[in-house]
Amino acid sequence: MGEAGKIYNIVSDRDLQLNARFVDFKKQPGGTVMDEAGISSGKDKVKFKLNKPATLNGKEMTVGKTYQLDASGKAKWDGKTLRFENKEYNINLSKDPTNDEAILNDVRIKKGANPLADGVAPHGLLGQTADGVKGERKGKNNPGNPYKQGSTVIDGTHKDYQVKNLFDTSFTKNNRFNK
């Protein structure tokens, strides 16, 4: 769930970082949704925010144009969906069609890609699910409510994934960006 107003690392891998800001989910009190996200691809920074044009390094992206990014990344903004890809991942960010206050994020490992081949195991709230470990993780960080804040599926606690901003790649715990 995360905490409203906080930014979390979603995927951290060599030369790729996906962070997102969580906000209150008005339709479900106590819940949160993501309303903006930042993708770091090497030195380049792509931002997606609900109801705003996507930006690359602070400049509005041209609709329909494919941008070549550092670290073999590519980004394209079609006016509704931000599409990012590199050698290992496809990431699509758009407004959730069932919830106009949330980002729908579709993060996939490319067919045939091995995210462990470069010697760096992905991490982050979502990225750690690609680490090659099969089965359910048994978290111990919320003994009173074992299903709160991802305790059965993430290493550590949700606070371990909080970052300073949408493009923060300098955090120490679970960071794979500069490996």
Salt bridges, closest charged atoms under 4 A:
GLU3 OE2 - HIS158 NE2 3.01
GLU3 OE2 - LYS159 NZ 3.79
ASP35 OD2 - ARG21 NH2 2.44
GLU36 OE2 - ARG21 NE 2.97
GLU36 OE1 - LYS47 NZ 3.51
ASP78 OD2 - ARG83 NH2 3.63
GLU85 OE1 - LYS110 NZ 2.69
ASP100 OD1 - LYS27 NZ 3.95
ASP106 OD1 - ARG108 NE 2.72
ASP131 OD2 - ARG137 NH2 2.40
GLU136 OE1 - LYS138 NZ 3.48
ASP155 OD2 - HIS123 NE2 3.06
ASP155 OD1 - ARG137 NH1 2.86
ASP160 OD2 - LYS173 NZ 3.51
